[in-house]
Amino acid sequence: MADHQTTVALNIGSQRIGMAVFEVSKSGSLTLTAYDSETIVADPALDASKISQTRVAIADLAQRLKVGKVKARYTISGQSVFTRFVKLPPLQDDNIEQLVTFEAQQHVPFPLQEVVWDYELIEGASEKEVVIVAIKADALDEINAAVNDSGLATAEVDVAPMAIYNAFRATYGNPEEPILLIDIGAKTSNLLYIEGRRFFTRSVAIGGAAVTAAIAKEYGIPFMEAEHQKIANGLVALGGGHTEQLDEAVAALAMVIRNALTRLPAEIARTTNYYRSQHGGSAPRRVLLAGGGANLPYTLEFFQEKLNLPVEYFNPVRNVTIGKNVDPSVVQSEGHLMGELVGLGLRGIGKSAINIDLVPHVVEQSRAADRRKPFLIAAAAVLLGGMALWATFENIAASKAAEEAKSMEESHEALALLKAEIEPLLKKEDNLRQIATGYTDAESAHVFWMDLLAEVRGALASDAVWVTDLEPLQGYVPPPPGAKIASGKPDASTNGKSVVKPEFMTATYGSSSLVELKIVEEPTQGKRPGPAAPATATANAVRIKGFWRETARSQNVVSELLKNLRDKSTGFRFKIKDAKGAETVLNDDQILNITVAGKTGELGLPFEITLPLAREVAIK
């Protein structure tokens, strides 16, 4: 898919992986031709599996966007790198490289041979100033391996704050007033002070995960359940009598979120004082919000209250053309999350203000080899020409050349024998890699079902509703609008095949629910190949069954609770495509089958909710 006019951009965050494909328009600006994102678990207890989750997420995105095996530009989180702004003495430009290396040795908290680092001169500063960025080489290698294992090669490696700054500069130009851009991620918030053509950035360890951790601690619940409560019911409490108008439980949750977020304005005040005193900067007069941590309702108003400044959402896609295969509504709602991707796209067309490149040593070595190729080819051509000329005058040289050719032929035959031995091993390696991918896919599916259960629990939490069954379905197709059965409800009960094993309820303790994965041995002479791994079923929908009872506040509490899933769900989808490819929104009659009248004395009435999943999930 990619060529010299195409840039594949990848933003690797702590909780969100975003991928975009940009092309160059006739006017030289960016055109967004493909975009998607994947959420991974930010639970600190699961940090050990973070790399495997990242690898699976990147591979899924690459497959969905059909990017193929191309070179991608990607960013790493500000929390993973060391960043320092250093003022230089007034020296000649030809001494800068040596001086910056000396400064890096003084400021980087690791030996330079253990890190990958780069620097960039800062324009617009009153004194000569550079920004130095460094990351531990082994940490970078781990991230790069996750990218490469997903099928992508590495073109450039940028840092999130620098990519966001490039997106800002291309979108907003050089504003007259000082601006603070707050990028709230899962574990880190990047603070960018932009003034004229100069800038300053600092990363603080406060983000959306800190809010989730505060909720988990306050209510004594697991991190993942707290995350779903935050998404489903969370908002930021404001000053005055704001919470008095809210439900008591919602108001209490809003205060917990407010208290957790209050640490961030305090860090902003400290950073602003440091920027003004040590770097001669000015206090910001306007604030832009970016990042997934800014999605909670009333976050913008909260920062307006705390900072006493006008606040708006960052819009890096304002000057980006949206391609026909990209949903404009998605870009509009997630525009403030795409700053890093736009910054990487600008790198691809050579229109970035800052060009930090933290490529791993192995990539740098490959680049050096590519740079030497033309010279090696030219040298080989001169050598071969000399040999040919010499051979016309010296028969001895010709004889020697013949002997060398014979020797090379013998070597070729020996290598051919080795190739025959190596090729079966390479095939076995591919087979093992496929099996390993199966395990990582199983891990991803496991996390997905845990998230889905927590989501259902959070959305349907009510003393008037209880869930009895949660059944994955294969091949589910939502009924068309208006399809009716005798009860007057859509026939949601006969569509889709259950993938639950019949023996699930009677399985003995200790038995595995996973299909045993077996290595397929390559056939040798006289032997038959081993058995192939069994086929894997996939689920594309879930049927939720339960009972409900009428309350004083609502005659149909199930329909009202269903709105929580419709508004906040990330695991289910409520839009389908018709035969012509047009998207339509599923109405309640296509989802919900509810009994509204029963026999006298019944405590509850049955209901069914059948919902398509956001993605197909393997059932191992």
VMD Tcl script that draws the C-alpha trace (Angstrom):
set ca {
  {0.00 0.00 0.00}
  {2.79 2.39 0.85}
  {5.06 4.17 -1.62}
  {7.27 7.24 -1.56}
  {4.15 9.42 -1.41}
  {2.61 7.50 1.52}
  {3.39 7.68 5.24}
  {2.29 5.02 7.72}
  {2.15 6.65 11.18}
  {1.92 4.73 14.45}
  {1.42 6.28 17.91}
  {2.31 3.85 20.72}
  {0.75 5.05 23.98}
  {0.34 3.39 27.36}
  {-3.34 2.59 26.79}
  {-4.08 3.53 23.19}
  {-2.40 2.49 19.94}
  {-3.30 4.68 16.95}
  {-2.41 4.11 13.29}
  {-2.97 6.38 10.29}
  {-2.01 6.40 6.63}
  {-1.29 9.77 5.00}
  {-0.78 10.69 1.37}
  {0.35 13.94 -0.20}
  {-2.33 16.01 -1.92}
  {-1.67 17.97 -5.11}
  {-1.26 21.12 -3.00}
  {1.42 19.44 -0.90}
  {-0.72 19.06 2.23}
  {-1.66 15.88 4.09}
  {-4.56 13.63 3.15}
  {-5.73 11.07 5.71}
  {-6.60 7.89 3.78}
  {-6.97 5.41 6.66}
  {-7.27 5.60 10.45}
  {-8.06 3.30 13.35}
  {-7.07 2.75 16.98}
  {-6.87 -0.04 19.52}
  {-7.15 0.14 23.31}
  {-4.90 -1.93 25.57}
  {-5.13 -2.45 29.32}
  {-3.44 0.22 31.44}
  {-3.68 -1.81 34.67}
  {-0.25 -1.62 36.41}
  {-0.74 -5.25 37.47}
  {-0.58 -6.31 33.81}
  {2.56 -4.35 32.84}
  {4.40 -7.63 32.25}
  {2.13 -8.36 29.28}
  {2.23 -4.77 27.94}
  {4.65 -5.57 25.09}
  {2.66 -8.61 23.96}
  {-0.57 -6.56 24.05}
  {1.15 -3.83 22.04}
  {2.40 -6.35 19.47}
  {-1.07 -7.84 18.98}
  {-2.71 -4.40 18.77}
  {-0.25 -3.17 16.12}
  {-0.68 -6.35 14.07}
  {-4.49 -6.01 14.23}
  {-4.33 -2.37 13.13}
  {-1.94 -3.16 10.27}
  {-4.27 -5.90 9.09}
  {-7.40 -3.76 9.33}
  {-5.77 -0.84 7.48}
  {-4.11 -3.21 4.94}
  {-0.75 -1.45 5.15}
  {1.32 -4.54 4.32}
  {5.02 -4.93 5.11}
  {6.13 -1.29 4.93}
  {8.36 1.10 6.83}
  {6.43 3.00 9.47}
  {7.16 6.11 11.50}
  {6.19 5.73 15.12}
  {6.25 7.70 18.37}
  {7.09 6.57 21.86}
  {5.56 7.96 25.03}
  {7.15 10.92 26.80}
  {7.39 8.82 29.98}
  {9.88 6.47 28.27}
  {12.43 9.14 27.38}
  {14.70 11.63 29.09}
  {14.31 15.21 27.77}
  {16.46 18.17 28.69}
  {16.66 21.75 27.29}
  {20.25 23.02 27.45}
  {21.64 26.50 26.75}
  {24.94 26.53 24.82}
  {27.75 29.06 24.98}
  {28.23 31.24 21.86}
  {30.48 29.02 19.70}
  {30.93 28.49 15.98}
  {28.43 26.15 14.35}
  {31.13 23.62 13.46}
  {31.72 23.05 17.20}
  {28.07 22.35 18.09}
  {28.20 18.57 17.58}
  {31.14 18.21 19.96}
  {29.63 20.60 22.52}
  {26.21 18.90 22.50}
  {27.87 15.51 23.00}
  {29.66 16.92 26.03}
  {26.38 18.34 27.40}
  {24.63 15.01 26.81}
  {27.31 13.25 28.85}
  {26.66 15.72 31.68}
  {22.85 15.61 31.68}
  {21.76 12.14 30.49}
  {21.57 9.94 33.62}
  {23.04 6.89 31.81}
  {26.30 6.23 29.95}
  {25.84 7.34 26.32}
  {26.84 3.89 25.05}
  {23.73 2.49 26.81}
  {21.26 4.93 25.23}
  {19.98 6.11 21.88}
  {19.90 9.90 21.80}
  {19.43 12.83 19.46}
  {19.19 16.61 19.65}
  {17.70 19.58 17.84}
  {18.48 23.29 17.85}
  {15.61 25.44 19.15}
  {14.64 28.33 16.89}
  {13.59 31.66 18.30}
  {15.47 31.40 21.59}
  {17.38 34.49 22.74}
  {20.39 32.25 23.40}
  {21.60 29.21 21.48}
  {19.57 26.34 22.93}
  {19.15 22.63 22.13}
  {16.74 19.94 23.24}
  {18.41 16.60 24.04}
  {16.28 13.44 24.00}
  {17.52 9.99 25.11}
  {16.09 6.52 25.76}
  {17.68 3.34 27.11}
  {18.74 1.22 24.15}
  {17.26 -2.01 25.55}
  {13.88 -0.37 26.19}
  {13.84 0.99 22.64}
  {14.82 -2.40 21.22}
  {11.87 -3.98 23.05}
  {9.40 -1.50 21.57}
  {10.95 -1.76 18.10}
  {10.75 -5.57 18.22}
  {6.99 -5.32 18.92}
  {6.62 -3.08 15.85}
  {8.74 -5.31 13.61}
  {7.07 -8.54 14.82}
  {3.74 -7.15 13.66}
  {5.08 -7.00 10.08}
  {6.17 -3.34 9.96}
  {9.71 -2.09 9.42}
  {11.10 1.06 11.05}
  {11.55 4.29 9.13}
  {11.86 6.85 11.97}
  {11.23 6.96 15.71}
  {9.88 10.20 17.18}
  {8.87 11.24 20.68}
  {5.22 12.08 21.43}
  {5.78 15.70 22.65}
  {7.89 16.56 19.57}
  {5.34 15.04 17.18}
  {2.53 16.99 18.86}
  {4.60 20.18 18.62}
  {5.08 19.61 14.88}
  {1.33 19.13 14.46}
  {0.65 22.32 16.43}
  {3.11 24.37 14.36}
  {1.60 23.16 11.06}
  {-1.96 23.84 12.28}
  {-1.71 27.03 14.36}
  {1.44 28.65 12.90}
  {3.18 31.16 15.20}
  {0.53 32.55 17.55}
  {1.23 35.93 19.12}
  {0.19 34.87 22.61}
  {1.95 32.18 24.71}
  {0.08 28.86 24.63}
  {0.10 25.83 26.92}
  {-0.81 22.52 25.24}
  {-1.78 19.81 27.77}
  {-1.68 16.27 26.36}
  {-3.23 13.96 28.99}
  {-2.31 10.34 28.34}
  {-2.94 7.20 30.39}
  {0.18 7.32 32.57}
  {1.79 10.62 31.54}
  {0.72 14.16 30.71}
  {2.92 16.16 28.33}
  {3.05 19.93 28.96}
  {4.12 21.99 25.94}
  {4.78 25.72 26.32}
  {4.77 27.38 22.89}
  {5.83 30.98 22.50}
  {6.65 32.45 19.09}
  {9.04 29.99 17.42}
  {10.39 28.55 20.66}
  {8.95 25.86 22.88}
  {9.53 23.96 26.11}
  {8.13 20.59 27.18}
  {7.95 18.53 30.36}
  {6.30 15.17 31.07}
  {4.60 14.57 34.44}
  {3.54 11.16 35.77}
  {-0.16 12.04 36.08}
  {-2.76 10.76 33.62}
  {-5.99 8.87 33.16}
  {-4.64 5.77 34.93}
  {-4.07 7.85 38.09}
  {-7.77 8.76 38.07}
  {-8.72 5.09 37.62}
  {-6.38 4.05 40.44}
  {-8.02 6.66 42.73}
  {-11.48 5.23 41.93}
  {-10.27 1.67 42.58}
  {-8.81 2.68 45.94}
  {-11.85 4.70 47.02}
  {-14.37 1.94 46.25}
  {-12.16 -1.10 46.87}
  {-12.67 -2.52 43.36}
  {-10.25 -3.92 40.73}
  {-8.53 -1.51 38.36}
  {-10.40 -2.72 35.28}
  {-13.79 -2.36 36.96}
  {-12.80 1.15 38.08}
  {-11.85 1.99 34.49}
  {-15.27 0.93 33.23}
  {-17.01 2.90 35.97}
  {-14.98 5.95 34.94}
  {-15.96 5.56 31.28}
  {-19.60 4.71 31.93}
  {-20.49 7.12 34.73}
  {-17.48 9.39 35.25}
  {-17.38 13.17 35.01}
  {-15.34 15.90 36.64}
  {-16.96 17.75 39.51}
  {-16.82 21.53 39.29}
  {-16.84 24.20 41.93}
  {-19.99 25.81 43.28}
  {-23.13 23.72 43.50}
  {-22.39 21.63 40.47}
  {-22.64 18.22 42.17}
  {-25.88 19.09 43.98}
  {-27.79 18.59 40.74}
  {-26.38 15.07 40.23}
  {-27.37 11.64 41.48}
  {-25.68 10.96 44.81}
  {-23.53 8.07 43.49}
  {-22.53 9.96 40.35}
  {-21.67 13.07 42.40}
  {-19.47 11.03 44.75}
  {-17.62 9.50 41.79}
  {-17.20 12.96 40.23}
  {-15.54 14.26 43.42}
  {-13.08 11.36 43.47}
  {-12.15 12.17 39.85}
  {-11.81 15.88 40.65}
  {-9.51 15.22 43.60}
  {-7.29 12.95 41.48}
  {-7.07 15.51 38.66}
  {-6.28 18.39 41.00}
  {-2.66 17.18 41.17}
  {-2.21 18.09 37.50}
  {-2.96 21.86 37.78}
  {-0.53 21.94 40.71}
  {2.22 20.41 38.51}
  {1.34 22.85 35.74}
  {1.83 25.78 38.14}
  {5.25 24.40 39.22}
  {6.32 23.86 35.60}
  {5.17 27.34 34.57}
  {7.26 28.91 37.35}
  {10.29 26.85 36.28}
  {9.83 27.77 32.62}
  {9.62 31.48 33.47}
  {12.52 31.57 35.94}
  {15.01 29.23 34.23}
  {14.19 29.70 30.55}
  {12.90 33.27 30.47}
  {9.50 32.23 29.18}
  {6.11 33.89 29.61}
  {3.05 32.60 31.42}
  {0.50 31.03 29.03}
  {-2.57 33.02 28.06}
  {-4.48 30.21 26.36}
  {-4.71 26.44 26.89}
  {-5.28 23.58 24.44}
  {-6.35 20.13 25.66}
  {-5.37 16.87 23.95}
  {-5.13 13.16 24.73}
  {-7.50 10.43 25.93}
  {-7.42 11.73 29.50}
  {-9.33 14.82 28.36}
  {-12.40 12.81 27.27}
  {-14.30 12.90 30.57}
  {-17.23 15.34 30.65}
  {-16.43 18.77 32.15}
  {-12.65 18.27 31.86}
  {-12.40 21.47 29.81}
  {-14.45 23.44 32.35}
  {-12.33 21.99 35.18}
  {-9.10 23.38 33.70}
  {-10.79 26.71 32.99}
  {-11.70 26.88 36.66}
  {-8.28 25.79 37.96}
  {-6.03 27.72 35.54}
  {-8.28 30.76 35.11}
  {-7.50 30.77 31.37}
  {-9.52 30.18 28.20}
  {-9.37 26.46 27.31}
  {-10.30 24.65 24.09}
  {-9.62 21.27 22.54}
  {-6.56 20.84 20.32}
  {-7.52 20.26 16.66}
  {-4.47 19.00 14.71}
  {-6.58 17.74 11.77}
  {-7.94 21.19 10.93}
  {-5.73 21.46 7.82}
  {-5.77 17.74 6.96}
  {-7.91 16.51 4.05}
  {-10.10 13.55 5.02}
  {-10.08 10.72 2.46}
  {-13.23 9.04 1.19}
  {-12.56 5.83 3.15}
  {-12.33 7.63 6.52}
  {-15.43 8.43 8.60}
  {-15.41 12.24 9.17}
  {-17.46 11.86 12.37}
  {-14.77 9.62 13.90}
  {-12.05 12.14 13.01}
  {-14.15 14.97 14.44}
  {-14.71 13.17 17.77}
  {-11.12 11.87 18.05}
  {-9.25 14.77 16.47}
  {-7.64 15.83 19.76}
  {-6.17 12.30 20.02}
  {-4.41 12.45 16.62}
  {-1.68 15.06 17.23}
  {1.18 12.52 17.24}
  {-0.09 10.87 14.04}
  {-0.35 14.19 12.19}
  {3.15 15.13 13.39}
  {4.51 11.87 11.95}
  {2.68 12.51 8.69}
  {4.40 15.90 8.44}
  {7.76 14.15 8.93}
  {6.93 12.05 5.88}
  {6.52 15.11 3.62}
  {9.41 17.08 5.10}
  {7.29 19.78 6.77}
  {8.16 19.25 10.44}
  {9.82 21.88 12.63}
  {11.56 19.38 14.97}
  {13.17 16.23 13.57}
  {14.22 14.03 16.48}
  {15.04 10.49 15.31}
  {15.67 7.76 17.93}
  {16.10 4.78 15.63}
  {17.59 1.67 17.25}
  {21.23 0.75 16.54}
  {20.19 -2.12 14.25}
  {18.18 0.29 12.05}
  {21.05 2.79 11.98}
  {23.43 0.02 10.88}
  {21.06 -0.93 8.07}
  {20.90 2.71 6.97}
  {24.71 2.92 6.94}
  {24.87 -0.21 4.79}
  {22.36 1.28 2.35}
  {24.44 4.47 2.13}
  {27.56 2.42 1.30}
  {25.93 0.37 -1.45}
  {26.45 2.86 -4.33}
  {30.12 3.20 -3.46}
  {30.59 -0.55 -3.16}
  {28.88 -1.12 -6.51}
  {31.08 1.50 -8.17}
  {34.19 0.00 -6.61}
  {33.17 -3.46 -7.75}
  {32.62 -2.18 -11.29}
  {36.11 -0.61 -11.39}
  {37.64 -3.79 -10.04}
  {35.90 -6.01 -12.58}
  {36.93 -3.69 -15.41}
  {40.55 -3.84 -14.29}
  {40.40 -7.60 -14.06}
  {39.00 -7.88 -17.57}
  {41.69 -5.57 -18.95}
  {44.39 -7.43 -17.16}
  {43.09 -10.76 -18.44}
  {43.59 -9.67 -22.02}
  {47.30 -9.33 -21.36}
  {47.88 -12.07 -18.87}
  {46.77 -15.66 -19.56}
  {47.92 -16.60 -16.12}
  {45.38 -14.28 -14.60}
  {42.70 -15.83 -16.79}
  {43.66 -19.30 -15.61}
  {43.57 -18.15 -12.02}
  {40.17 -16.64 -12.56}
  {38.93 -19.96 -13.95}
  {40.23 -21.74 -10.87}
  {38.49 -19.23 -8.62}
  {35.28 -19.70 -10.58}
  {35.51 -23.44 -10.07}
  {36.12 -22.89 -6.37}
  {33.08 -20.61 -6.17}
  {30.99 -23.24 -7.92}
  {32.08 -25.84 -5.37}
  {31.25 -23.41 -2.58}
  {27.86 -22.83 -4.18}
  {27.16 -26.55 -4.18}
  {28.15 -26.81 -0.51}
  {25.91 -23.87 0.33}
  {23.06 -25.49 -1.60}
  {23.32 -28.53 0.70}
  {23.20 -26.25 3.75}
  {20.19 -24.45 2.26}
  {18.36 -27.77 1.96}
  {18.96 -28.36 5.68}
  {18.05 -24.85 6.73}
  {14.78 -24.48 4.78}
  {12.86 -27.15 6.86}
  {14.07 -25.42 10.02}
  {12.81 -22.08 8.74}
  {9.43 -23.64 7.98}
  {9.31 -25.11 11.48}
  {10.18 -21.65 12.85}
  {7.25 -20.14 10.91}
  {4.98 -22.83 12.32}
  {6.14 -22.12 15.87}
  {5.63 -18.40 15.30}
  {2.05 -19.09 14.18}
  {1.45 -21.12 17.33}
  {2.92 -18.35 19.46}
  {0.61 -15.89 17.71}
  {-2.27 -18.15 18.69}
  {-1.29 -17.86 22.32}
  {-0.98 -14.06 22.15}
  {-4.34 -13.91 20.38}
  {-5.80 -16.02 23.17}
  {-4.38 -13.60 25.74}
  {-5.90 -10.66 23.87}
  {-9.28 -12.43 23.67}
  {-9.09 -13.21 27.41}
  {-8.59 -9.56 28.26}
  {-11.41 -8.63 25.86}
  {-13.94 -10.88 27.63}
  {-12.90 -9.52 31.03}
  {-13.40 -5.98 29.74}
  {-16.75 -6.93 28.22}
  {-18.01 -8.46 31.47}
  {-17.00 -5.38 33.41}
  {-18.70 -3.20 30.79}
  {-21.96 -5.15 31.00}
  {-21.82 -5.06 34.78}
  {-21.29 -1.32 34.84}
  {-24.03 -0.57 32.30}
  {-26.72 -2.89 33.68}
  {-26.05 -2.23 37.36}
  {-29.52 -1.98 38.95}
  {-31.42 -3.70 41.74}
  {-34.28 -4.15 39.24}
  {-32.28 -6.11 36.66}
  {-30.29 -9.32 37.00}
  {-28.34 -11.12 34.25}
  {-28.42 -14.94 34.04}
  {-26.71 -15.78 30.74}
  {-23.99 -14.28 28.55}
  {-23.70 -16.36 25.39}
  {-21.19 -15.72 22.53}
  {-22.64 -16.15 19.03}
  {-21.05 -17.00 15.68}
  {-22.34 -15.71 12.36}
  {-24.86 -13.31 13.92}
  {-26.66 -10.91 11.57}
  {-28.95 -8.28 13.16}
  {-32.56 -8.56 12.02}
  {-33.82 -5.89 9.60}
  {-35.87 -3.03 11.02}
  {-39.51 -4.01 11.37}
  {-38.96 -7.80 11.54}
  {-41.59 -9.07 14.01}
  {-42.55 -12.26 15.78}
  {-45.81 -13.12 17.45}
  {-44.95 -11.24 20.60}
  {-44.33 -8.10 18.59}
  {-40.59 -8.14 19.10}
  {-37.80 -8.87 16.61}
  {-36.78 -12.52 16.47}
  {-33.37 -12.10 18.10}
  {-33.42 -15.61 19.56}
  {-32.92 -17.65 16.36}
  {-30.15 -15.65 14.70}
  {-26.52 -16.67 15.20}
  {-25.01 -19.95 16.31}
  {-23.89 -20.39 19.91}
  {-20.19 -21.15 20.32}
  {-20.53 -22.30 23.93}
  {-19.52 -25.94 24.25}
  {-22.45 -28.20 25.22}
  {-20.37 -29.77 27.98}
  {-19.40 -26.36 29.46}
  {-21.77 -26.59 32.44}
  {-20.78 -30.20 33.28}
  {-17.01 -29.90 32.77}
  {-14.98 -31.34 35.63}
  {-12.74 -29.13 37.74}
  {-9.26 -28.74 36.30}
  {-10.19 -29.49 32.70}
  {-9.03 -26.95 30.13}
  {-11.41 -24.90 27.99}
  {-8.64 -24.18 25.48}
  {-8.05 -26.29 22.39}
  {-4.69 -28.03 22.60}
  {-2.19 -26.45 20.19}
  {0.08 -28.95 18.42}
  {3.18 -28.38 16.32}
  {2.79 -29.51 12.73}
  {5.96 -31.48 11.97}
  {7.46 -31.12 8.53}
  {7.27 -34.43 6.60}
  {10.49 -36.32 6.09}
  {11.16 -39.29 3.83}
  {9.01 -42.20 4.86}
  {7.05 -40.19 7.44}
  {3.65 -38.53 7.29}
  {3.18 -34.98 8.61}
  {1.80 -34.52 12.12}
  {-1.76 -33.38 12.80}
  {-2.69 -29.78 12.05}
  {-3.96 -27.52 14.79}
  {-7.74 -27.64 15.13}
  {-9.85 -24.89 13.61}
  {-10.75 -21.91 15.77}
  {-14.28 -20.55 16.06}
  {-14.94 -16.86 16.30}
  {-17.72 -14.94 18.01}
  {-19.18 -11.78 16.46}
  {-22.04 -11.14 18.91}
  {-23.17 -11.78 22.48}
  {-26.65 -12.63 23.71}
  {-27.40 -11.37 27.22}
  {-30.35 -12.99 29.04}
  {-31.89 -12.07 32.34}
  {-34.93 -10.86 34.23}
  {-36.29 -7.43 35.14}
  {-38.97 -5.94 37.29}
  {-40.85 -2.69 37.01}
  {-39.75 0.12 39.33}
  {-41.48 3.24 40.53}
  {-39.23 5.40 38.35}
  {-39.41 3.40 35.16}
  {-41.73 0.94 33.47}
  {-38.93 -0.30 31.21}
  {-35.71 -0.12 33.16}
  {-33.93 -2.46 30.71}
  {-34.37 -0.01 27.82}
  {-33.05 2.83 29.96}
  {-30.01 0.85 31.09}
  {-29.37 -0.16 27.48}
  {-28.68 3.53 26.80}
  {-25.55 3.25 29.00}
  {-24.13 0.64 26.66}
  {-25.16 2.59 23.57}
  {-23.48 5.80 24.79}
  {-20.32 4.43 26.45}
  {-19.55 0.95 25.10}
  {-16.24 0.14 23.45}
  {-16.80 -3.63 23.26}
  {-20.10 -3.57 21.36}
  {-21.05 -1.82 18.15}
  {-24.40 -0.28 17.38}
  {-23.82 0.49 13.68}
  {-24.05 -2.01 10.81}
  {-23.47 -1.74 7.08}
  {-26.19 -2.61 4.59}
  {-25.68 -4.36 1.24}
  {-24.60 -1.06 -0.35}
  {-22.03 -0.33 2.36}
  {-24.00 2.45 4.04}
  {-23.92 2.54 7.86}
  {-27.16 2.44 9.82}
  {-27.73 2.64 13.56}
  {-29.37 -0.35 15.24}
  {-32.58 0.63 17.04}
  {-33.79 -0.97 20.27}
  {-36.28 -3.20 18.42}
  {-33.33 -4.86 16.60}
  {-31.43 -5.43 19.85}
  {-33.87 -5.96 22.71}
  {-36.51 -8.68 23.13}
  {-38.34 -7.94 26.35}
  {-41.47 -9.37 27.96}
  {-43.68 -6.58 29.33}
  {-46.59 -8.57 30.70}
  {-46.59 -11.70 32.82}
  {-48.61 -13.75 35.19}
  {-49.81 -12.43 38.50}
  {-47.29 -12.96 41.26}
  {-44.21 -13.17 39.01}
  {-41.25 -11.35 40.50}
  {-39.56 -10.65 37.19}
  {-40.01 -10.83 33.44}
  {-37.46 -12.24 30.99}
  {-35.45 -10.20 28.49}
  {-32.83 -10.79 25.82}
  {-30.27 -8.34 24.48}
  {-28.33 -9.42 21.39}
  {-25.47 -7.12 20.39}
  {-22.76 -7.34 17.69}
  {-19.20 -7.16 19.03}
  {-16.81 -4.36 18.06}
  {-14.52 -7.04 16.59}
  {-14.64 -10.77 16.04}
  {-13.04 -12.67 18.95}
  {-11.49 -16.10 18.69}
  {-12.95 -18.84 20.90}
  {-10.02 -21.08 21.74}
}
mol new
graphics top color blue
foreach p $ca { graphics top sphere $p radius 0.5 }
foreach p [lrange $ca 0 end-1] q [lrange $ca 1 end] { graphics top cylinder $p $q radius 0.2 }
display resetview
